Amino acid sequence: MLNDFSNVLVLAPHTDDGELGLGGTIHLLRSQGKKVTYVAFSTAEQSVPEGFPKDILKVEVEKATSVLGIEPENLIVFGYEVRKLSYVRQEILEELIRLKRKEHFDLIFIPSLHDIHQDHTTIAQEGLRAFKNTTILGYELIWNNLTFNTQCFVKLREVDVEAKINALMEYCSQGKRDYLSKEFVYSLAISRGVQAGVGYAEAFEVVRLFL
């Protein structure tokens, strides 16, 4: 079914959310020649650790998405303030509508609708509002999900998992967070693979499905 889609949009509240939630799937899609556009809404300048330039996450997301095969022209980075995306909800919706009018996407990835992070909730809701007539899948960030419905699985190759790990390694400013580790990425991919009866997988919630 993944082959039915050719123009994919990934909505990431913050730089690194897309890589964490579906880095393997992005790499798989790009290896199949699918166009993937990645939109990050905040570079979290207010949360950048001391010793790093304020724009470090913009630099890091450029490198990380390049590892996954996304062309520079298909990366869009906004500068909204972290943890305050809900304050500019209408602006974000208007940006999404402009993007929708500019290009026809046939598959949208948003954070899970059960994600409790305030910025993730905003992007999930506005993404659904803007693209309600398009197939939408919600990706998991398990440390933010009180519940997650594993309704859809994408079978990954080991090369896709390795690409996801290599992309996340570009985020030097984020330190040694557990969810950025090679061990965590592999363990989650294996766990989802067990559920799907394959070696490795990423899981998604089906928000909207058009066949």
Kinemage of the C-alpha trace (Angstrom):
@kinemage 1
@onewidth
@group {chain A} dominant
@subgroup {mainchain}
@vectorlist {calphas} color= white
{ca met a 1} P 0.000 0.000 0.000
{ca leu a 2} L 2.916 2.366 0.663
{ca asn a 3} L 3.650 2.206 -3.054
{ca asp a 4} L 0.301 3.890 -3.706
{ca phe a 5} L 1.654 7.172 -2.341
{ca ser a 6} L 4.068 9.411 -4.207
{ca asn a 7} L 4.008 12.810 -2.482
{ca val a 8} L 4.382 12.657 1.290
{ca leu a 9} L 4.260 15.408 3.912
{ca val a 10} L 5.789 15.054 7.375
{ca leu a 11} L 4.662 17.546 10.033
{ca ala a 12} L 7.127 17.836 12.925
{ca pro a 13} L 6.346 20.192 15.814
{ca his a 14} L 10.078 20.441 16.587
{ca thr a 15} L 13.239 19.529 14.730
{ca asp a 16} L 13.956 15.814 15.369
{ca asp a 17} L 10.307 14.780 15.957
{ca gly a 18} L 9.938 13.498 12.403
{ca glu a 19} L 13.159 11.524 12.566
{ca leu a 20} L 12.197 10.023 15.919
{ca gly a 21} L 8.678 9.100 14.864
{ca leu a 22} L 9.269 7.829 11.347
{ca gly a 23} L 12.900 8.182 10.353
{ca gly a 24} L 13.001 4.634 9.019
{ca thr a 25} L 9.843 5.121 6.977
{ca ile a 26} L 11.145 8.378 5.520
{ca his a 27} L 14.340 6.628 4.415
{ca leu a 28} L 12.329 3.773 2.905
{ca leu a 29} L 10.068 6.183 1.023
{ca arg a 30} L 13.001 8.119 -0.365
{ca ser a 31} L 14.742 4.902 -1.446
{ca gln a 32} L 11.587 4.120 -3.425
{ca gly a 33} L 11.784 7.484 -5.181
{ca lys a 34} L 8.869 9.064 -3.308
{ca lys a 35} L 8.909 12.796 -2.697
{ca val a 36} L 8.998 13.650 0.998
{ca thr a 37} L 8.510 17.181 2.309
{ca tyr a 38} L 9.474 17.766 5.939
{ca val a 39} L 8.062 20.726 7.856
{ca ala a 40} L 9.415 21.620 11.309
{ca phe a 41} L 7.596 24.365 13.178
{ca ser a 42} L 10.039 25.202 15.974
{ca thr a 43} L 13.811 25.049 16.332
{ca ala a 44} L 13.393 25.421 20.116
{ca glu a 45} L 15.912 28.239 20.343
{ca gln a 46} L 14.762 28.996 23.880
{ca ser a 47} L 15.775 25.477 24.980
{ca val a 48} L 19.178 25.196 23.291
{ca pro a 49} L 21.832 24.161 25.853
{ca glu a 50} L 24.588 26.593 26.756
{ca gly a 51} L 27.606 26.405 24.519
{ca phe a 52} L 25.617 25.933 21.300
{ca pro a 53} L 24.533 28.668 18.872
{ca lys a 54} L 20.821 29.463 19.015
{ca asp a 55} L 20.270 28.204 15.466
{ca ile a 56} L 22.011 24.861 16.057
{ca leu a 57} L 18.823 22.812 15.686
{ca lys a 58} L 18.170 24.313 12.258
{ca val a 59} L 21.654 23.216 11.217
{ca glu a 60} L 21.140 19.783 12.750
{ca val a 61} L 17.751 19.159 11.112
{ca glu a 62} L 19.262 20.036 7.743
{ca lys a 63} L 21.952 17.402 8.273
{ca ala a 64} L 19.578 14.803 9.737
{ca thr a 65} L 16.989 15.036 6.965
{ca ser a 66} L 19.777 14.884 4.394
{ca val a 67} L 20.886 11.556 5.913
{ca leu a 68} L 17.332 10.280 5.334
{ca gly a 69} L 17.439 11.396 1.712
{ca ile a 70} L 15.276 14.526 1.853
{ca glu a 71} L 16.396 17.224 -0.586
{ca pro a 72} L 17.185 20.647 0.927
{ca glu a 73} L 14.404 22.285 -1.084
{ca asn a 74} L 11.874 19.935 0.528
{ca leu a 75} L 12.779 20.958 4.071
{ca ile a 76} L 10.748 23.820 5.546
{ca val a 77} L 11.713 25.174 8.977
{ca phe a 78} L 9.638 27.756 10.825
{ca gly a 79} L 10.790 29.707 13.843
{ca tyr a 80} L 7.814 29.506 16.175
{ca glu a 81} L 8.577 29.545 19.897
{ca val a 82} L 8.806 26.161 21.592
{ca arg a 83} L 5.910 25.178 23.880
{ca lys a 84} L 3.844 28.052 22.507
{ca leu a 85} L 2.591 26.696 19.192
{ca ser a 86} L -0.955 26.785 20.535
{ca tyr a 87} L -0.625 30.587 20.787
{ca val a 88} L -0.227 30.800 16.989
{ca arg a 89} L -2.626 28.031 16.053
{ca gln a 90} L -4.356 30.072 13.346
{ca glu a 91} L -1.074 31.143 11.764
{ca ile a 92} L 0.034 27.523 11.617
{ca leu a 93} L -3.250 26.464 10.037
{ca glu a 94} L -2.893 29.177 7.402
{ca glu a 95} L 0.658 28.015 6.611
{ca leu a 96} L -0.638 24.470 6.163
{ca ile a 97} L -3.459 25.647 3.913
{ca arg a 98} L -0.952 27.572 1.775
{ca leu a 99} L 1.164 24.435 1.506
{ca lys a 100} L -1.901 22.393 0.572
{ca arg a 101} L -2.858 24.832 -2.191
{ca lys a 102} L 0.681 24.831 -3.546
{ca glu a 103} L 1.083 21.071 -3.763
{ca his a 104} L -1.041 17.928 -3.788
{ca phe a 105} L 0.077 15.573 -1.026
{ca asp a 106} L -1.409 12.079 -0.882
{ca leu a 107} L -0.073 11.011 2.531
{ca ile a 108} L 0.355 13.117 5.663
{ca phe a 109} L 2.213 12.151 8.838
{ca ile a 110} L 1.299 13.978 12.051
{ca pro a 111} L 2.042 13.353 15.744
{ca ser a 112} L -0.372 10.969 17.411
{ca leu a 113} L -3.658 12.562 18.409
{ca his a 114} L -2.962 11.024 21.841
{ca asp a 115} L 0.345 12.879 22.239
{ca ile a 116} L 0.175 14.991 25.407
{ca his a 117} L 2.931 17.509 24.547
{ca gln a 118} L 1.199 20.840 23.972
{ca asp a 119} L 3.090 21.619 20.741
{ca his a 120} L 2.540 18.120 19.371
{ca thr a 121} L -1.179 18.368 20.120
{ca thr a 122} L -1.398 21.641 18.196
{ca ile a 123} L 0.333 20.289 15.085
{ca ala a 124} L -1.700 17.081 15.151
{ca gln a 125} L -4.989 18.967 15.396
{ca glu a 126} L -4.165 21.625 12.814
{ca gly a 127} L -2.690 19.020 10.476
{ca leu a 128} L -5.919 17.067 10.653
{ca arg a 129} L -7.950 20.213 10.131
{ca ala a 130} L -5.949 21.260 7.073
{ca phe a 131} L -5.685 17.828 5.425
{ca lys a 132} L -8.910 16.140 6.522
{ca asn a 133} L -9.537 14.860 2.986
{ca thr a 134} L -6.150 13.165 2.720
{ca thr a 135} L -4.842 9.920 4.189
{ca ile a 136} L -3.258 10.752 7.541
{ca leu a 137} L -1.138 8.564 9.805
{ca gly a 138} L -0.133 9.483 13.360
{ca tyr a 139} L 3.405 8.638 14.451
{ca glu a 140} L 4.448 7.617 17.932
{ca leu a 141} L 6.771 9.282 20.392
{ca ile a 142} L 6.177 6.837 23.203
{ca trp a 143} L 7.446 9.069 26.024
{ca asn a 144} L 4.596 11.488 25.172
{ca asn a 145} L 1.851 8.953 24.432
{ca leu a 146} L -0.404 7.821 27.276
{ca thr a 147} L -1.975 5.491 24.727
{ca phe a 148} L -1.147 4.591 21.124
{ca asn a 149} L -3.142 2.475 18.689
{ca thr a 150} L -0.799 0.340 16.587
{ca gln a 151} L -3.177 0.095 13.644
{ca cys a 152} L -0.651 0.372 10.818
{ca phe a 153} L 2.874 -0.975 10.414
{ca val a 154} L 5.582 -0.127 7.898
{ca lys a 155} L 8.073 -2.952 7.385
{ca leu a 156} L 11.627 -1.626 7.541
{ca arg a 157} L 14.934 -2.955 6.311
{ca glu a 158} L 17.943 -2.853 8.577
{ca val a 159} L 19.390 -0.115 6.344
{ca asp a 160} L 16.339 2.025 7.144
{ca val a 161} L 16.830 1.577 10.889
{ca glu a 162} L 20.524 2.410 10.551
{ca ala a 163} L 19.678 5.546 8.561
{ca lys a 164} L 17.283 6.613 11.312
{ca ile a 165} L 20.023 6.142 13.915
{ca asn a 166} L 22.557 8.052 11.811
{ca ala a 167} L 20.085 10.897 11.329
{ca leu a 168} L 19.459 11.159 15.069
{ca met a 169} L 23.208 11.202 15.716
{ca glu a 170} L 23.303 14.582 13.962
{ca tyr a 171} L 21.513 16.126 16.961
{ca cys a 172} L 24.638 16.678 19.061
{ca ser a 173} L 22.956 19.549 20.927
{ca gln a 174} L 20.414 17.168 22.435
{ca gly a 175} L 22.974 15.243 24.461
{ca lys a 176} L 22.542 11.601 25.473
{ca arg a 177} L 18.771 11.380 25.717
{ca asp a 178} L 17.541 7.799 26.018
{ca tyr a 179} L 15.232 8.053 23.012
{ca leu a 180} L 18.106 9.169 20.774
{ca ser a 181} L 20.222 6.118 21.547
{ca lys a 182} L 20.962 3.365 19.086
{ca glu a 183} L 19.738 0.801 21.613
{ca phe a 184} L 16.348 2.466 21.985
{ca val a 185} L 15.776 2.903 18.242
{ca tyr a 186} L 16.649 -0.721 17.563
{ca ser a 187} L 14.568 -2.045 20.453
{ca leu a 188} L 11.463 -0.153 19.363
{ca ala a 189} L 11.918 -1.201 15.733
{ca ile a 190} L 12.299 -4.821 16.823
{ca ser a 191} L 9.273 -4.614 19.145
{ca arg a 192} L 7.078 -3.201 16.407
{ca gly a 193} L 8.515 -5.796 14.046
{ca val a 194} L 7.461 -8.582 16.417
{ca gln a 195} L 3.937 -7.189 16.448
{ca ala a 196} L 3.890 -7.083 12.647
{ca gly a 197} L 5.602 -10.442 12.124
{ca val a 198} L 8.688 -8.912 10.466
{ca gly a 199} L 12.234 -8.060 11.495
{ca tyr a 200} L 11.819 -4.320 11.946
{ca ala a 201} L 8.901 -1.921 11.713
{ca glu a 202} L 7.498 1.459 12.673
{ca ala a 203} L 3.914 1.725 13.899
{ca phe a 204} L 1.291 4.349 13.172
{ca glu a 205} L -2.251 5.273 14.085
{ca val a 206} L -4.708 5.475 11.211
{ca val a 207} L -6.281 8.912 11.506
{ca arg a 208} L -7.802 9.135 8.022
{ca leu a 209} L -7.681 6.546 5.236
{ca phe a 210} L -8.772 7.036 1.641
{ca leu a 211} L -8.616 4.041 -0.684
